[in-house]
Amino acid sequence: TRTDQTNAQRAGTRVTTVFPELQAYTTFESPNWRCRVGDFSTREEANEYLNKLRESRLAQGAIVVKSEVLIYK
């Protein structure tokens, strides 16, 4: 629904406001809207940010998922 899409987008905005170094991606994966945050090269790096998100209370139900990312150096 439009509400689910808005909620996913707002989640990304909240995270990038607190952590401007991260990029947020909102996508639709039937039947759900998803918000993915960050482009991490290792699971350890992703887990570090997940802990920071949890400490700032921005990670309700957040998990680390494996996906393809573009890393620019």
N, C-alpha and C positions, 0 to 999 in steps of 0.2 A: 504494500500500500504506500501511498504518498507519505504517510506518517512514519513508516519504517525507513523510507529513504531519507527523510528529514532527520530522523534520529541518528542514522548512521553518519550522515554528513556533519551533524552537530558534534558527534563523538570525535570525529577527526579534527574538527576546529578546536575543540577543547584541548586535545592533546597537543596540537601544533602551537597553540597559544602558550602553553606551559613549556613545551619543548620545541622551540622554533627550528632546531636543527633536524627535526624529523619531517618526513613527508607522509601525508595521509592519502590513502586510496580508497574510494568508496565504489563498490561494485555490486552488481546483482548476480547472485548465484541461486537460481530458483530452488526454493521459493523465498529466499531471504536476501536482504540487503546486508552487506558486510563492510566493515571498515578495517582496513589493514594499515598498519603504521610502521614506517621505517624500512630502510634497505640495509640489512645487516649481512655481513659476509660470513659470520659464524653464529652458531646457536648460542654460544656463551655470551656474545655481544647482545643478542636479542634478549636473552634471559636477564642480563644486567638492566636493560631498559624496562623489561616487564616488572622487575622489582621496583624500579623508580616509579613506574606508573601506579603500581599497587600502593606504594608509600604516599603518593599524592592523591589517592582515591580515584584515579581515572581509569582503572582497569577492571571494571565489573565484568566478570566472566571472560576476561582476556586470556588467550593462550598463545604460545609460539607455534606458528605453522610454517612448514617448509614450502617455499615457492621460488620461482625464478625471479631474480632481481638484477638490475643493472648497477654495477659498481663503477663509478668514474673516479679515477685517481689522477 
